[in-house]
Amino acid sequence: MTNTLWTDPTRLSVALADSVRAVDAVIDRLLAKPDGPEARVFDAMRYAALAPGKRLRPFLVLAGSHLFGVSQRSALQAAVAIELLHTYSLVHDDLPAMDDSDLRRGRPTCHKAFDEAAAILAGDGLLTLAFEVLADPDTHGDPAVRIELVAALARAAGPAGMVGGQMIDLLAEHDHSLDIGAITRLQRLKTGALIAFACEAGAILGKASVEHRRALIGYAHDLGLAFQIADDLLDAEGTAAETGKSVGQDAEAGKATFVSILGPDGARKQAQALVEQAIGQLDGFGEAADLLRQVARFVVERKS
Ligand code: GRG
């Protein structure tokens, strides 16, 4: 079975909506509530994971898988795994010990809607479920491919990736002297590593050539930085009503960001240049990569 998720691959909005529906249906099934008192942690996981986010990372998995003729079932499994893991990072990032945020995806954060202990457990549950999904035979018939996915996601999300980036970010609250190189490294770890996994997952599932994998990693690196610059711009210039999350926190904390160093116009230009560079990395894929080209533009034009 090839990836038939998109009826009209030229229209990004249709493809994005299709993938949100498909990913949410799997998450809904995976998080079916049990009868016992542990149902509370399922409630908190459902609250966080089924809240209206963009589902950008799963979309990248599906669009990347499309390049290599990966089956829809396999691609969806990897797409769901990364969304579960991403949601865990948001739930934990919002906790009082970290960003202490009240609003996420247009709703009260998980610890506000439940309590801190339930939010910590919901994050733990989402993180571990992500790996259970990748290890499931439904993800790929070849166990070596499943192990490669598990290892790649663990690297991207762990101390040499997202968790390490988050540590640097927390320390940066007390060290306002970060230069552009240090911020770029921080963001490559904190958000870039997971975006890179999302872009590479289809290539792993499709056993793609080294050249194709290299091109997708290049695309992901440029896209990840452009995404983060756009996020900094939204934090500096957006409203909570538009973005659905607390804004202005970087400036309030006196944190060095791409916007504080480059200025809003400089940051916008840099994000645009990165998007064009990301699109250039896709030259070898022809029309099949059109959705990846369009989503790169969407990443810097988005308002949430
Ligand atoms: C707690 C280990 C741990 C890590 C947290 C990802 C992260 C690290 C923190 C999130 C805080 C933040 C605002 C990061 C900037 C970029 C980012 C990941 C934004 C949120 O991702 P979106 O915009 O969110 O894709 P949706 O809600 O659409 O999924």
Residues whose N, C-alpha, C, O or C-beta is under 5 A from the ligand:
A	BS01	GRG	G53 K54 R55 L56 S89 H92 D93 R105 M162 V163 Q166 K190 T191 D231 S304
